Amino acid sequence: MTVTLQRHGAIAVVRIDNPPVNAVSHAVRQALMDAVAQTESDAKIGAVVLACAGRTFVAGADVKEFDAPPVEPHLPDVIAAIEAADTPWVAALHGTALGGGLEIAMGCHYRIADPKARMGLPEVTLGLVPGAGGTVRLPRLVSADLAVAMVAGGKPITARAALDAGLVDALAEGDLLEAALAFAETRPEPRRTLDLPVVGKTDPEAFDKIAANLRRKARGQSSVAIAVEALERGLTLPPAEALAEERATFLSLKTSDQARGLRHIFFAERATLADPRTKIEPRALTHIGVVGGGTMGAGIASLCLMRGLSVTLIERDDVSVEAGAERVRATLEGSANRGLLNDLDGAWARFQSATDYNALAEADLVIEAVFEDMSVKKEVFAGLDAATKPDAILATNTSYLDVNDIAACLKDPSRAIGLHFFSPAHIMKLLEIVLPDAVADDVVATAARLSKSLGKIGVFSGVCDGFIGNRIMSSYRSEADRLLLDGAWPSEVDAAMRTFGFPMGIFEMQDLAGLDIAWAMRKRRRAEGKLTGNESRIADRLCEEGRFGRKTNGGWYDYVDGRAQPSQHVAKVIDEERDAERMALSQDDIVSRILGALRREAEALLEEGIARSADDIDVVMVNGYGFPRWTGGPMFSAWSGS
């Protein structure tokens, strides 16, 4: 049964048990409505505790039902019935109380939480607003400043923050259910949230600043601005009117292209590692080796330390070792200052560094993050092959090179795999897991487990030049170059892509990453005969002049005090490379051509078997390259019309 009712003396415990996250499906809603009727009709029941089985309280609605017509009883009606009950209801919150789960809790008369619980209204991340009273009840429990951050920002808050704000009434000491039962015994009268006055704005300027900042970060996602408006109605309108407006807004957004795109990527992210090999027993992972202490290597090492692993960093000499260790320390300290790392000293105690591969003799996994050159990579792998234990996994962080070729230099190529992190490695969510031909099944399983333990969204990719993401981004760059030859300027292309929803344009992105990286790739591909020779020479000319981007204060843009400015010199180079009359290109023309190039390359990846599904491609582009989440990704937008 999805909902059970048990008596504890005069208190009834209504328990939801709908694994894995106790989503409010139709069956749960109906059972809750029945529980309200049963407890209201039994005069011997003096209070009700609403609890959940498993690892969490209700973590939201059943997203799978969103594409189907609503079925009664609707969640707002269930919550209204709980709130109107004459028998007081106490919500016992553990794990996460999110979306409809928090709305149910706010419909209860009191709330007690496990100290480790988290609460939030993340509907905006799915292109929605709360649809069961969240924008109306929340501002009657917490300040408007916090309410707008939760409703339009979508991020959950801790149980302690919820207690301080007034969202929960107490934190449990010891067993949550026992604490909830004791609490229920002392609260004989219902306290209905909708009867409470609005808390109001503690600082009107802060409220406006938070709302404006969230709108700015939305990058074209309409639900953020709509969520702010819904919260403002919850602050100003009578409850019944605000509830009706909220529900109408929710139902309207639910069928929008943006909400469909966000639901698509929501499910796609949860299916990327659905592979039979991930079900087998992985190899043990406690000690990680990282070869290379530059930006990427230090980021990988820091991430592993933050997730409780021991790390040994290898560099070529003492000076480089010291510099790499300093980068790791600075990254850990920055993470601690932002509240992302609770035990800085403990993490640092698990770190060591050396110049000798023999320090990796007991490492379970070694990740090389050295310069993007095949001879350098092979030299590193040969050294690791000799120094590490036979069952240690050897991973390359290469962005472009042939992982099969790297694996072939090992005595046992089955222990090699590609782990393509994205910079900054301790922040970016995507991890491309590149599968060479000879990789062992339990190595695949271990890489998948590592991805989850590091908090990454792992996506499997076949071996090719650039894997999934960089293959598509190469097509992005190529089309952008063609746009320059046809008449656009870098600033016009970048502005068009920002308008579409990208955080930055392709030329801004290249300047940030460094033009020399792609230049090295192009030179290698020319030497291998993989380029036709008819490609645009603009980027090559800039690199030949030493214009590598921000790090040289000049790339596609000039940089003055760190600020990008259109470059007259670059404009001159572009003009010299154009061999036809300049065309007039609108922003729509630019976006359409870029998206068309992305889709064509994505389709090629599917045909070649490099990507397992269009969903995987969408996940890579959204999480690795800043593709707007609300589009669902380049493959999804191709058929949705968004």
Long-range contacts (C-beta under 8 A, 24 or more apart in sequence): 1-31, 2-27, 2-28, 2-31, 3-28, 3-31, 3-32, 3-34, 3-35, 5-35, 5-38, 5-39, 7-45, 8-49, 8-181, 10-44, 10-45, 10-46, 10-47, 10-185, 11-45, 11-46, 11-47, 11-48, 11-49, 11-181, 11-184, 11-185, 12-39, 12-42, 12-45, 12-47, 12-48, 12-49, 13-48, 13-49, 13-51, 13-177, 13-181, 14-39, 14-48, 14-49, 14-50, 14-51, 15-51, 15-52, 15-53, 16-50, 16-51, 16-52, 16-53, 16-58, 17-52, 17-53, 17-54, 19-53, 19-54, 20-54, 20-55, 21-54, 21-56, 21-58, 21-59, 21-60, 21-96, 22-52, 22-53, 22-54, 22-56, 22-57, 22-58, 22-59, 22-101, 23-58, 23-59, 23-60, 23-61, 23-62, 23-63, 24-58, 24-60, 24-61, 24-62, 24-75, 24-78, 24-100, 24-101, 24-104, 25-62, 25-65, 26-62, 26-65, 26-71, 28-58, 29-73, 29-74, 29-75, 29-78, 30-73, 32-78, 32-82, 32-104, 33-73, 33-77, 33-78, 33-81, 36-78, 36-81, 36-82, 36-85, 39-85, 39-87, 40-85, 40-86, 40-87, 45-87, 46-87, 46-185, 46-188, 47-87, 47-88, 47-89, 47-90, 47-184, 47-185, 47-187, 47-188, 48-85, 48-87, 48-88, 48-89, 48-90, 48-184, 49-89, 49-90, 49-91, 49-92, 49-177, 49-180, 49-181, 49-184, 50-82, 50-89, 50-90, 50-91, 50-92, 50-104, 50-105, 50-108, 51-92, 51-176, 51-177, 51-180, 52-92, 52-94, 52-95, 54-95, 55-95, 56-94, 56-95, 56-96, 56-97, 57-91, 57-92, 57-93, 57-94, 57-95, 57-96, 57-97, 57-101, 57-105, 57-117, 58-97, 58-98, 58-100, 58-101, 58-104, 58-105, 59-95, 59-96, 59-97, 59-98, 59-99, 59-101, 60-98, 60-99, 60-100, 60-101, 60-122, 61-99, 61-100, 63-126, 63-263, 63-266, 63-267, 66-254, 66-259, 66-263, 67-260, 67-263, 70-251, 74-132, 75-100, 75-103, 75-104, 75-131, 75-132, 76-131, 76-132, 76-133, 76-243, 76-247, 78-104, 78-107, 79-103, 79-104, 79-106, 79-107, 79-132, 79-133, 80-107, 80-133, 82-107, 82-108, 83-107, 83-108, 83-109, 83-192, 83-193, 83-194, 84-192, 85-190, 86-190, 87-190, 88-184, 88-187, 88-188, 88-189, 88-190, 88-191, 89-190, 90-180, 90-183, 90-184, 90-187, 92-172, 92-176, 92-177, 92-179, 92-180, 93-117, 93-119, 93-159, 93-168, 94-176, 96-120, 96-156, 98-122, 98-156, 99-123, 99-130, 99-134, 100-132, 102-134, 103-130, 103-132, 103-133, 103-134, 103-137, 104-132, 106-133, 106-134, 106-137, 106-138, 106-141, 106-167, 106-193, 107-133, 107-137, 107-193, 109-187, 109-190, 109-191, 109-192, 109-193, 110-169, 110-183, 110-184, 110-187, 110-191, 111-167, 111-168, 111-169, 112-168, 112-169, 112-170, 112-171, 112-172, 112-176, 112-179, 112-180, 112-183, 113-159, 113-162, 113-163, 113-168, 113-170, 113-171, 113-172, 113-176, 114-159, 114-171, 114-172, 114-176, 115-159, 115-160, 115-171, 115-172, 116-159, 117-158, 117-159, 117-162, 118-156, 118-157, 118-158, 118-159, 119-156, 119-157, 119-159, 119-162, 119-167, 119-168, 120-150, 120-154, 120-155, 120-156, 120-157, 121-150, 121-151, 121-154, 122-154, 122-155, 122-156, 123-154, 123-223, 123-227, 123-250, 124-151, 124-152, 124-153, 124-154, 124-221, 124-223, 124-224, 124-227, 125-154, 125-262, 125-629, 126-223, 126-259, 126-262, 126-263, 126-266, 127-221, 127-222, 127-223, 127-253, 127-256, 127-258, 127-259, 127-260, 127-261, 127-262, 127-263, 127-630, 128-223, 128-250, 128-253, 128-254, 128-259, 129-223, 129-226, 129-227, 129-230, 129-246, 129-249, 129-250, 129-253, 130-230, 130-246, 130-250, 131-246, 131-247, 131-249, 131-250, 131-251, 131-254, 132-247, 133-194, 133-243, 133-246, 134-246, 135-227, 135-230, 135-231, 135-233, 135-234, 135-242, 135-246, 136-194, 136-234, 136-239, 136-242, 136-243, 136-246, 137-193, 137-194, 138-167, 138-231, 138-234, 139-198, 139-199, 139-200, 139-231, 139-234, 139-235, 140-193, 140-194, 140-196, 140-197, 140-198, 140-199, 141-165, 141-166, 141-167, 141-193, 141-196, 141-199, 142-166, 142-167, 142-199, 143-199, 143-200, 143-201, 143-202, 144-198, 144-199, 144-200, 144-201, 144-202, 144-207, 144-231, 144-235, 145-201, 145-202, 145-203, 145-206, 145-207, 145-210, 147-199, 147-231, 147-234, 147-235, 148-207, 148-210, 148-211, 148-214, 148-228, 148-231, 149-210, 149-214, 151-227, 151-228, 151-230, 151-231, 152-210, 152-211, 152-214, 152-215, 152-224, 152-225, 152-227, 152-228, 152-231, 153-210, 153-214, 166-199, 194-239, 198-234, 198-235, 200-235, 201-235, 219-498, 219-501, 219-502, 219-503, 219-628, 220-499, 220-500, 220-501, 220-628, 220-630, 221-258, 221-501, 221-628, 221-629, 221-630, 222-256, 222-258, 222-630, 223-253, 223-258, 223-259, 223-630, 226-253, 257-640, 257-641, 257-642, 258-630, 258-631, 258-642, 260-632, 260-640, 260-642, 261-629, 261-630, 261-631, 261-632, 261-633, 261-636, 261-637, 261-640, 261-642, 262-629, 262-630, 262-632, 264-615, 264-618, 264-632, 264-633, 264-636, 264-640, 265-618, 265-619, 265-622, 265-629, 265-632, 265-633, 265-636, 267-615, 268-615, 268-616, 268-618, 268-619, 268-632, 268-633, 269-457, 269-619, 269-623, 271-615, 272-457, 272-458, 272-459, 272-460, 272-615, 272-616, 272-619, 273-448, 273-451, 273-452, 273-458, 273-460, 275-444, 275-448, 275-460, 277-441, 277-442, 277-444, 277-445, 277-448, 278-444, 278-445, 278-448, 278-449, 279-445, 280-441, 280-442, 280-445, 281-442, 281-445, 282-442, 282-445, 282-446, 282-448, 282-449, 283-364, 283-391, 283-393, 283-442, 283-443, 283-445, 283-446, 284-364, 285-309, 285-364, 285-365, 285-446, 285-449, 285-450, 285-453, 286-310, 286-364, 287-311, 287-312, 287-362, 287-363, 287-364, 287-365, 288-312, 288-363, 288-364, 288-365, 288-366, 288-367, 289-313, 289-314, 289-359, 289-360, 289-363, 289-365, 289-366, 289-367, 289-384, 289-388, 290-314, 290-366, 290-367, 290-368, 290-369, 291-357, 291-366, 291-367, 291-368, 291-369, 291-370, 291-380, 291-384, 292-324, 292-368, 292-369, 292-370, 292-371, 293-320, 293-321, 293-323, 293-324, 293-325, 293-327, 293-328, 293-353, 294-324, 294-327, 294-369, 295-327, 295-423, 295-424, 296-369, 296-397, 296-421, 296-423, 296-425, 297-324, 297-367, 297-369, 297-370, 297-397, 298-324, 298-327, 298-328, 298-331, 299-331, 299-421, 299-423, 299-424, 299-425, 299-426, 299-427, 300-367, 300-369, 300-397, 300-421, 300-425, 300-426, 301-328, 301-351, 302-328, 302-331, 302-332, 302-335, 302-425, 302-426, 303-425, 303-426, 303-454, 304-454, 305-332, 305-347, 305-348, 305-350, 305-351, 306-332, 306-335, 306-340, 306-341, 306-347, 306-426, 307-453, 307-454, 307-455, 308-350, 309-350, 310-350, 310-351, 311-350, 311-351, 311-352, 312-351, 312-352, 312-353, 312-354, 312-359, 312-360, 312-363, 313-351, 313-352, 313-353, 313-354, 314-353, 314-354, 314-355, 314-356, 314-357, 314-359, 314-360, 315-353, 315-355, 316-355, 317-355, 318-355, 321-353, 321-354, 321-355, 324-353, 325-351, 325-353, 331-424, 331-426, 335-426, 357-383, 357-384, 357-386, 357-387, 357-388, 358-387, 360-384, 360-387, 360-388, 360-392, 361-387, 361-388, 361-389, 362-389, 363-388, 363-389, 363-392, 364-392, 364-393, 365-392, 365-393, 365-394, 365-395, 365-446, 365-450, 366-392, 366-393, 366-394, 366-395, 367-395, 367-396, 367-397, 367-419, 368-394, 368-395, 368-396, 368-397, 369-397, 369-421, 372-398, 372-399, 372-400, 372-401, 372-517, 372-520, 372-521, 373-520, 374-401, 374-402, 374-405, 374-406, 374-524, 377-401, 377-406, 378-405, 378-406, 378-409, 381-406, 381-407, 381-409, 381-410, 381-416, 382-409, 385-409, 385-410, 385-411, 390-415, 391-415, 393-417, 393-443, 393-446, 393-447, 395-419, 395-447, 397-421, 399-466, 399-467, 399-470, 399-517, 400-465, 400-466, 400-467, 400-470, 400-521, 400-524, 402-463, 402-465, 403-434, 403-436, 403-463, 404-436, 404-437, 404-438, 404-463, 406-436, 407-436, 407-438, 407-439, 413-438, 413-439, 414-438, 414-439, 414-440, 414-443, 415-440, 415-443, 416-443, 417-443, 417-444, 417-447, 418-461, 418-463, 418-467, 419-447, 419-450, 420-461, 420-467, 420-469, 422-624, 423-513, 428-623, 428-624, 429-455, 429-456, 429-457, 429-623, 429-624, 430-456, 430-457, 430-459, 430-469, 430-619, 430-620, 430-623, 430-624, 431-456, 431-457, 431-458, 431-459, 432-458, 432-459, 432-461, 432-467, 432-468, 432-469, 432-620, 432-624, 433-458, 433-459, 433-460, 433-461, 434-461, 434-462, 434-463, 434-467, 435-460, 435-461, 435-462, 435-463, 436-463, 437-463, 457-619, 457-623, 459-616, 459-619, 459-620, 460-612, 460-616, 461-610, 461-611, 461-616, 461-620, 462-608, 462-609, 462-610, 462-611, 463-610, 464-605, 464-608, 464-610, 465-521, 465-525, 465-530, 466-521, 467-610, 468-605, 468-610, 468-611, 468-616, 468-617, 468-620, 469-620, 469-621, 469-624, 469-625, 471-601, 471-604, 471-605, 471-610, 472-598, 472-601, 472-602, 472-605, 472-617, 472-620, 472-621, 472-625, 472-634, 473-625, 474-518, 474-601, 475-597, 475-598, 475-600, 475-601, 476-506, 476-594, 476-597, 476-598, 477-506, 477-510, 477-518, 477-539, 478-535, 478-536, 478-597, 479-593, 479-594, 479-596, 479-597, 480-506, 480-507, 480-594, 481-535, 481-536, 481-538, 481-539, 482-536, 482-593, 483-585, 483-590, 483-593, 483-594, 484-536, 484-538, 484-574, 484-577, 484-578, 485-536, 485-538, 485-574, 485-577, 485-578, 485-579, 485-580, 486-580, 486-582, 486-583, 486-585, 487-578, 487-581, 487-582, 487-583, 487-584, 487-585, 488-585, 488-590, 489-566, 489-571, 489-574, 490-556, 490-557, 490-566, 490-570, 491-557, 491-566, 492-585, 492-587, 492-590, 493-590, 493-594, 495-587, 496-587, 496-590, 496-591, 496-594, 497-590, 497-591, 497-594, 499-587, 499-591, 500-591, 500-628, 501-628, 501-630, 501-631, 502-626, 502-627, 502-628, 503-626, 504-626, 506-594, 507-555, 507-556, 507-557, 508-556, 508-557, 508-564, 509-626, 510-539, 510-549, 510-555, 510-556, 511-549, 511-550, 511-555, 511-556, 511-557, 511-559, 511-564, 512-549, 512-550, 513-549, 514-548, 514-549, 514-550, 514-551, 515-539, 515-542, 515-543, 515-547, 515-548, 515-549, 515-555, 515-556, 516-543, 516-548, 516-549, 519-543, 536-577, 537-577, 538-573, 538-574, 538-577, 541-573, 541-577, 542-570, 542-573, 595-634, 595-637, 595-638, 598-634, 599-634, 599-635, 599-638, 602-634, 602-635, 603-635
